[in-house]
Amino acid sequence: MQDSDYLWCLVNTLLDREEELDRLCPACRKAAEVKSCPSCGQPVTDSEGWVNPAFDEARFETMKRGELT
């Protein structure tokens, strides 16, 4: 496939999704546009996410400045 073919597929996929949303009533459309967990369906905000409990913020800042620990 050429680059233009990939672009064509992407554009048509986006248009198909928009057509599907246009067939919904306003309440269902709003619900369909909410980001949700694929497992349980609970709404997810952009600020949520996995946090590494072993991450050392102080050491990261020290290394970012180029200092050795």
C-alpha positions in Angstrom: 0.0 0.0 0.0 1.1 3.5 -0.6 1.0 6.4 1.9 -2.1 7.8 0.1 -3.9 4.5 0.6 -3.3 4.5 4.3 -4.5 8.1 4.5 -7.6 7.2 2.5 -8.4 4.3 4.9 -7.9 6.6 7.9 -10.2 9.3 6.5 -12.9 6.8 5.6 -12.7 5.2 9.1 -13.1 8.6 10.7 -16.1 9.4 8.4 -17.7 6.0 9.2 -17.4 6.7 12.9 -18.9 10.1 12.5 -21.8 8.6 10.5 -22.4 6.1 13.3 -22.5 8.8 15.9 -24.9 10.9 13.7 -27.5 8.1 13.9 -27.7 8.3 17.7 -30.0 10.5 19.7 -28.2 13.3 21.6 -28.1 11.5 24.9 -26.7 8.3 23.4 -24.2 10.3 21.3 -22.9 12.0 24.4 -22.5 8.7 26.2 -20.7 7.2 23.2 -18.2 10.0 23.1 -17.2 9.6 26.7 -13.8 7.9 27.2 -14.4 4.7 29.2 -12.5 1.7 30.5 -12.6 -1.1 27.9 -12.9 -3.6 30.7 -15.5 -2.2 33.1 -17.0 0.7 31.2 -16.4 3.3 33.9 -15.6 6.8 32.6 -11.9 7.6 32.5 -10.4 11.1 32.7 -7.1 12.1 31.0 -5.5 12.7 34.5 -6.0 9.1 35.5 -3.4 6.5 34.8 -1.0 4.1 36.2 1.6 5.5 38.5 4.9 3.6 39.2 5.2 3.3 43.0 8.9 2.6 42.6 9.6 5.8 40.8 12.0 8.1 42.7 11.0 11.7 41.9 14.0 13.2 43.8 16.5 11.0 42.0 14.9 11.7 38.7 15.3 15.5 39.2 18.9 15.1 40.3 19.7 13.0 37.2 17.8 15.5 35.0 20.1 18.3 36.1 23.1 16.1 35.2 24.2 15.4 38.7 25.5 12.0 39.7 23.9 10.2 42.6 
